[in-house]
């Protein structure tokens, strides 16, 4: 009897405290803001009563507050009930960066569920369709340059093994070339004066000083309201640029275009028709995503595939564009759409309507691993975006992942539980904390009591 008791005690001492998923409870949520990765990346950690910690991340250039305001709603909940918790917090998300809190928490819940049960995220989403995910680098060239210069930059990507390309092609290339753009006099000067940094934001992070006052007013005039038109000379210039790119990289590799600028949709149509002979993979964000009729009009007027989606929250908000033929490709961001299960539901919608899916991703390795593990479980992924190929320390921000994570233009799908990350590299993170948002996973007790009557109907 005494021996039996000792055996029981011994077993209890050695029991894996991570092995009681049914008893798991959320005890804390903390945040940390990275900078220059190359973007501002807000990370989150969700803690539990069993020592398990889940990693999540908000959309690039988002505010960690969107996650912190959810803390009081998830404390005490069992994180393995991902969908139940998501349905509680879904009401606190919105388009673009506002979707970051809900999405980041959802990802961290999957990480916890995966670690609790010992299975990877892709398994919980139904299993995998692929062992590796195709990756493309967003590519731009500094300062005044030619299509040939851009072609050479893209060729370097190909030499490193990338099999899918995307470049920026925008009207700012012509700001200082007379006769290329037609706009209410003074407006183009305003764009150069106030929004120059924001126009080039894909090179780095969008920060507060770029998006206040007149900067914000200028940069948020929608395409149809700027009154900016591209002249025939401008059309010739841009077409010549694309021709030079194609002459440099050849016609065999897919080439997507982004950041055209806020010009009238009629001009987008005219330019898209000129692009048709250059085999463009897609033309991205040529109108605010919620103007379905604009997308339908553009898409029906050209054979160049039209794409949008990085700012759309929840899978159902893609359906107007999908059902009406406004896009040939969607480009959701896992950290804006609402997380992995929303992405899976969107992939099903894309199957229904016959539309391609490419993942937007501009975050840290936490976001990348979440996107890769999710992409593995989707039937229809073209490729995943990647912004950090020129950031030498990016891969080292977490431990336990492939290093380098992207090899020959692909990311391997991990078999490790959850997101597939062992831990964060706290020493390295400490070197890259955003100066405007100091602190590394500090206590957040002030968010424990945040509350409203959380129901959206009576
Ligand atoms: Mg984009």
Boltz pocket constraint, residues with backbone or C-beta under 6 A from the ligand:
constraints:
  - pocket:
      binder: B
      contacts: [[A, 258], [A, 259], [A, 284], [A, 285], [A, 310]]
      max_distance: 6.0
